[in-house]
Amino acid sequence: MVSLSTWFRYIAHKFEYSVSLTCKNYKGGQITEREVGDAIWKHLFQGKLTYFHWNKGEEMAPTIAGQGGTLLVRKLPAADPMRVFVGDVVVVKDPEKSDDYLVRRLAAIEGYEMVSTNEKEEPFVLEKDQCWLLSDNENLKPKEAKDSRIFGPVSMTDIVGRVIYCLRTAVDHGPVQNSHFSMKKDSPVLEVELDVDEMSKNHKA
């Protein structure tokens, strides 16, 4: 049973998402000024703050099993240092295949100095709206891991969501370890929208 305080926090998150998404669509010319109010109410009362995403591969093991996992992803209308934090597992547009998505951990954001283990490579600072993504599997070589060590910094605008729950099998599932800030922010969303039975139905394994 979801408590009243959790529902209030959830509605607050939903309202913030609705306003942010509507502003983004208005600035992008997708809706007119007259449609703003209707759009906010539509996003608030229709749809969810999460969606399912299937991920397969060794890159994020042990967080996400190599044989694949059904992920519950929290939608982000805009990814910025106030909404995503270092340590979060995020869904991001593949820099090499724009129609595909990768799941990686956010390792650094704008302002961080990146220092390579290769002494021949010069240190550099991530510029505004840039971020650095890494796979969780430390046993993989950079080429196998397919992360920022190969394709470099990624624009924060390419992040579409944060992974908050992973279902590996019907009996092996649980919350994803993100930054402390994000786990606190996502807890009411997880409480209201998590449906393990529904995730199991969508599971491909």
Phi, psi and chi 1 to 4 in degrees:
 res  aa     phi    psi   chi1   chi2   chi3   chi4
   1 MET       -  123.8 -175.4   82.7  178.2      -
   2 VAL   -80.7  129.3  178.8      -      -      -
   3 SER   -71.8  161.1   69.3      -      -      -
   4 LEU   -62.9  -40.5 -161.7   58.4      -      -
   5 SER   -64.2  -36.3   61.9      -      -      -
   6 THR   -65.7  -41.4  -61.9      -      -      -
   7 TRP   -61.5  -42.0  -89.2  109.8      -      -
   8 PHE   -61.4  -43.6  -81.3  127.6      -      -
   9 ARG   -65.0  -39.1  -74.9  162.7   61.5 -148.0
  10 TYR   -64.2  -46.4  170.5   73.1      -      -
  11 ILE   -61.8  -38.4  -65.4  -63.2      -      -
  12 ALA   -61.6  -43.0      -      -      -      -
  13 HIS   -63.6  -40.6  -78.4  -54.9      -      -
  14 LYS   -67.3  -39.0 -145.7  167.0 -176.4 -162.3
  15 PHE   -65.5  -43.4 -177.8   71.9      -      -
  16 GLU   -61.2  -41.4 -168.2  -92.7  -21.3      -
  17 TYR   -64.3  -44.1  173.1   81.0      -      -
  18 SER   -61.1  -45.5  -57.0      -      -      -
  19 VAL   -65.8  -45.1  171.6      -      -      -
  20 SER   -62.6  -44.6  -61.6      -      -      -
  21 LEU   -67.0  -40.0 -172.8   59.7      -      -
  22 THR   -64.6  -42.7  -58.5      -      -      -
  23 CYS   -62.3  -40.6  -73.2      -      -      -
  24 LYS   -62.4  -45.0 -177.3 -178.9  176.3 -176.6
  25 ASN   -67.6  -34.9  -68.7  -19.4      -      -
  26 TYR   -68.1  -46.3  174.1   64.9      -      -
  27 LYS   -64.9  -29.6  -72.8  174.7 -176.4  173.6
  28 GLY   -83.7   -0.3      -      -      -      -
  29 GLY    79.2   13.1      -      -      -      -
  30 GLN   -81.8  -24.0  -68.3  162.2  -78.1      -
  31 ILE  -134.4  157.6   58.5  172.0      -      -
  32 THR   -92.4  169.4   64.6      -      -      -
  33 GLU   -59.5  -35.0 -169.5  173.8  -19.9      -
  34 ARG   -66.7  -26.5 -168.9  178.9  -71.5  179.0
  35 GLU   -90.4   -5.2  -64.0  170.5  -53.7      -
  36 VAL   -57.9  -51.6  166.5      -      -      -
  37 GLY   -58.8  -46.3      -      -      -      -
  38 ASP   -62.1  -39.4  -71.8  -18.6      -      -
  39 ALA   -64.6  -41.1      -      -      -      -
  40 ILE   -61.0  -47.6  -70.2  173.9      -      -
  41 TRP   -65.3  -37.4  -74.0  107.5      -      -
  42 LYS   -63.0  -48.3 -178.4 -175.5  172.2 -173.4
  43 HIS   -66.0  -31.5  -66.4  -50.3      -      -
  44 LEU   -70.6  -40.6 -175.6   60.5      -      -
  45 PHE  -103.3  -11.6  -69.0  109.2      -      -
  46 GLN  -115.7  144.9  -67.3  178.3   12.3      -
  47 GLY    77.5  178.6      -      -      -      -
  48 LYS  -119.3  172.7  -66.1 -176.5  172.4 -177.1
  49 LEU   -90.8   -3.0  -71.6  175.7      -      -
  50 THR  -130.2  165.1   59.1      -      -      -
  51 TYR  -149.9  164.1   66.4   93.4      -      -
  52 PHE   -90.4  142.7  -64.7  142.3      -      -
  53 HIS  -138.8  129.5  177.9   78.0      -      -
  54 TRP   -91.5  131.0  170.2 -105.1      -      -
  55 ASN  -132.5  135.1 -172.1   79.8      -      -
  56 LYS  -135.5  145.2 -168.6  173.4 -175.8  179.4
  57 GLY   132.3  159.2      -      -      -      -
  58 GLU   -81.1   -8.6  -64.1  -66.9  -27.8      -
  59 GLU   -58.5  -35.3  -64.5   90.0   -8.6      -
  60 MET  -106.9   12.4  -71.8  -57.3  -70.3      -
  61 ALA   -67.6  143.2      -      -      -      -
  62 PRO   -89.4   -1.1   33.7  -34.4      -      -
  63 THR   -57.5  -47.4  -54.9      -      -      -
  64 ILE  -122.1  126.2  -57.5  165.6      -      -
  65 ALA   -60.1  145.6      -      -      -      -
  66 GLY   -60.2  -34.1      -      -      -      -
  67 GLN   -75.5   -6.0   68.4  -92.3   23.2      -
  68 GLY   118.9  156.4      -      -      -      -
  69 GLY  -153.7  146.7      -      -      -      -
  70 THR   -90.6  123.5  -61.7      -      -      -
  71 LEU  -107.7  142.1  -49.0  176.5      -      -
  72 LEU   -97.8  117.8 -174.5   66.3      -      -
  73 VAL  -113.3  129.1 -178.9      -      -      -
  74 ARG   -83.0  126.1  178.5  172.7  177.2  177.6
  75 LYS   -68.9  144.2  -59.7  172.1 -170.4  172.5
  76 LEU  -124.1  116.2  -65.1  169.8      -      -
  77 PRO   -65.1  -29.5   24.7  -32.7      -      -
  78 ALA  -155.7  134.7      -      -      -      -
  79 ALA   -99.3  118.1      -      -      -      -
  80 ASP  -145.2  170.9   56.0   47.8      -      -
  81 PRO   -61.7   -5.6  -26.2   36.7      -      -
  82 MET   -95.3  -11.7  -62.0  -61.3  -69.6      -
  83 ARG  -117.5  -30.5  -72.9 -169.4  175.1   93.6
  84 VAL  -124.4  147.6  -75.6      -      -      -
  85 PHE  -132.2  156.3  -53.6   91.3      -      -
  86 VAL   -57.1  130.0  169.9      -      -      -
  87 GLY   107.5  -12.8      -      -      -      -
  88 ASP   -77.7  143.7  -71.1   -6.2      -      -
  89 VAL   -90.9  121.1  175.9      -      -      -
  90 VAL  -122.8  157.2  -64.3      -      -      -
  91 VAL  -100.3  126.2  178.7      -      -      -
  92 VAL  -135.1  147.8   61.3      -      -      -
  93 LYS   -62.0  133.9  -70.6  177.9 -174.5  173.8
  94 ASP   -64.8  119.4 -171.8  -27.2      -      -
  95 PRO   -61.4  -22.0  -19.6   31.7      -      -
  96 GLU  -100.1  -18.0  -64.3  167.8  -17.4      -
  97 LYS  -140.6   97.2  -67.4 -179.8 -173.1  172.8
  98 SER   -62.6  -17.9   56.9      -      -      -
  99 ASP   -86.5  -10.6  -68.5  -21.3      -      -
 100 ASP  -104.6  165.5  -68.5  -17.9      -      -
 101 TYR  -128.2  144.5  -67.3   90.0      -      -
 102 LEU  -111.8  153.2  -61.5  175.1      -      -
 103 VAL  -113.8  117.7  176.3      -      -      -
 104 ARG  -143.6  166.7  -63.9  -68.0 -177.5  -90.7
 105 ARG   -96.8  135.8 -164.5  172.9  -68.4  -84.7
 106 LEU   -74.8  113.6 -169.1   61.3      -      -
 107 ALA  -100.9  -24.4      -      -      -      -
 108 ALA  -161.9  151.4      -      -      -      -
 109 ILE  -127.2 -177.5   57.5  172.7      -      -
 110 GLU   -47.7  137.5   59.6 -177.8   67.6      -
 111 GLY    95.7  -17.2      -      -      -      -
 112 TYR   -74.7  139.0  -85.6   62.5      -      -
 113 GLU   -89.9  126.3 -176.6  179.2   23.6      -
 114 MET  -100.4  120.3  -50.8  -55.1  -63.4      -
 115 VAL  -117.2  123.0 -179.1      -      -      -
 116 SER   -81.9  152.3  174.2      -      -      -
 117 THR   -74.0  -16.8   51.3      -      -      -
 118 ASN   -86.3  113.3 -175.3  -16.4      -      -
 119 GLU   -62.4  -21.3  -68.0  179.1    5.3      -
 120 LYS   -74.6  -20.1  -66.9  177.4 -176.6  175.9
 121 GLU   -90.6  130.6  -66.8 -178.8   16.1      -
 122 GLU   -74.3  140.4  -71.5  -74.4  -40.4      -
 123 PRO   -64.5  153.3  -17.1   29.5      -      -
 124 PHE  -146.7  159.8   65.1   94.2      -      -
 125 VAL  -106.9  133.9  175.2      -      -      -
 126 LEU   -66.0  130.3  -70.1  176.3      -      -
 127 GLU   -80.2  175.5  -64.1  175.8    7.7      -
 128 LYS   -55.8  134.3 -175.7  171.8  172.3   54.2
 129 ASP    69.3    9.1  -66.1  -30.2      -      -
 130 GLN   -96.1  152.1  -76.7 -171.8  -26.9      -
 131 CYS  -143.5  165.3   63.9      -      -      -
 132 TRP  -121.3  126.5 -165.2  -98.2      -      -
 133 LEU  -114.3  139.2  -56.7  168.8      -      -
 134 LEU  -132.2  152.0  -67.3  176.2      -      -
 135 SER   -81.3  160.0   70.5      -      -      -
 136 ASP   -83.1  -25.3  -87.7    6.0      -      -
 137 ASN   -77.3  102.8 -166.9  -22.3      -      -
 138 GLU   -75.0   -9.7  -64.9  176.0   -2.5      -
 139 ASN   -82.7  -11.8  -62.7  -38.4      -      -
 140 LEU   -87.3  146.6  -63.2 -179.4      -      -
 141 LYS   -75.6  156.8  -66.2  172.1 -176.7  172.7
 142 PRO   -49.2  -42.2  -30.4   36.2      -      -
 143 LYS   -63.4  -37.9  -84.2 -170.2  177.5  179.0
 144 GLU   -74.0  -33.5  -61.8  168.1  -34.5      -
 145 ALA   -72.6  -25.2      -      -      -      -
 146 LYS    46.7   67.4 -163.8 -178.8  176.9 -172.7
 147 ASP  -134.4 -161.6   55.6   24.1      -      -
 148 SER   -63.2  -17.4  -74.8      -      -      -
 149 ARG   -67.0  -19.5  -69.7  171.6  -67.8  175.5
 150 ILE  -102.8  -51.1  -64.9  -59.9      -      -
 151 PHE   -99.5    0.5   48.7   68.4      -      -
 152 GLY    79.6 -166.3      -      -      -      -
 153 PRO   -62.6  151.9  -18.1   30.3      -      -
 154 VAL  -122.8  147.2  172.4      -      -      -
 155 SER   -71.2  135.8  171.4      -      -      -
 156 MET   -59.3  -26.9  -67.3  -81.7  -81.4      -
 157 THR   -68.1  -14.1   56.1      -      -      -
 158 ASP   -84.3   -7.2  -73.0  -21.4      -      -
 159 ILE   -81.1  126.5  -65.0  174.0      -      -
 160 VAL  -109.7  -16.6  -63.2      -      -      -
 161 GLY  -170.1  169.2      -      -      -      -
 162 ARG  -118.2  130.9  175.9  168.5   51.2 -117.5
 163 VAL   -77.3  122.3 -178.4      -      -      -
 164 ILE  -114.1  -14.3   60.6  176.6      -      -
 165 TYR  -153.4  144.1 -158.6   89.6      -      -
 166 CYS  -129.9  128.8  174.9      -      -      -
 167 LEU  -110.1  111.3 -176.3  137.4      -      -
 168 ARG   -87.4  -47.6  -59.6  166.1 -163.5   86.3
 169 THR  -141.5  175.6   67.3      -      -      -
 170 ALA   -60.8  -23.7      -      -      -      -
 171 VAL  -111.4   -3.1  -67.6      -      -      -
 172 ASP  -123.6   96.0 -179.8   14.3      -      -
 173 HIS  -156.5  159.4   51.6   82.9      -      -
 174 GLY   174.9  172.7      -      -      -      -
 175 PRO   -63.5  149.2  -16.8   29.5      -      -
 176 VAL   -87.9  137.6  168.8      -      -      -
 177 GLN   -76.3  104.8 -167.0   67.1   39.3      -
 178 ASN  -109.4 -170.8  -72.9  -47.5      -      -
 179 SER   -63.1  155.6   67.2      -      -      -
 180 HIS   -57.0  -41.7  171.7   72.3      -      -
 181 PHE   -60.6  -46.7  -62.3  107.1      -      -
 182 SER   -68.8  -40.6  -67.3      -      -      -
 183 MET   -63.2  -35.6  -67.8 -168.8   78.5      -
 184 LYS   -68.8  -43.4 -164.7  173.5  178.8 -178.1
 185 LYS   -68.0  -33.5  -72.9  176.7   82.1  170.6
 186 ASP   -86.7  -11.4  -65.4  -23.5      -      -
 187 SER   -58.2  -43.9   64.4      -      -      -
 188 PRO   -67.3  -33.5   20.0  -30.0      -      -
 189 VAL   -65.0  -42.7  178.4      -      -      -
 190 LEU   -64.1  -43.1 -159.2   54.4      -      -
 191 GLU   -63.0  -40.2  -90.7 -162.8   71.2      -
 192 VAL   -82.5  -41.2  173.4      -      -      -
 193 GLU  -101.9  -11.0  -64.9 -163.5    4.7      -
 194 LEU   -68.9  125.1  175.1   64.3      -      -
 195 ASP  -136.4   94.9 -174.1  -22.9      -      -
 196 VAL   -62.2  -37.5  174.2      -      -      -
 197 ASP   -62.0  -41.3  -69.5  -21.6      -      -
 198 GLU   -66.8  -38.8 -166.3   63.7   31.2      -
 199 MET   -64.3  -39.3  -73.1 -175.5   79.8      -
 200 SER   -63.0  -37.8  -62.9      -      -      -
 201 LYS   -64.4  -34.4  -72.3  177.7 -167.4  171.4
 202 ASN   -86.4   -5.7  -76.3  -91.1      -      -
 203 HIS   -70.1  134.0 -162.4   59.0      -      -
 204 LYS   -92.7  -14.7  -64.1 -179.1 -176.2  178.8
 205 ALA   -69.7      -      -      -      -      -
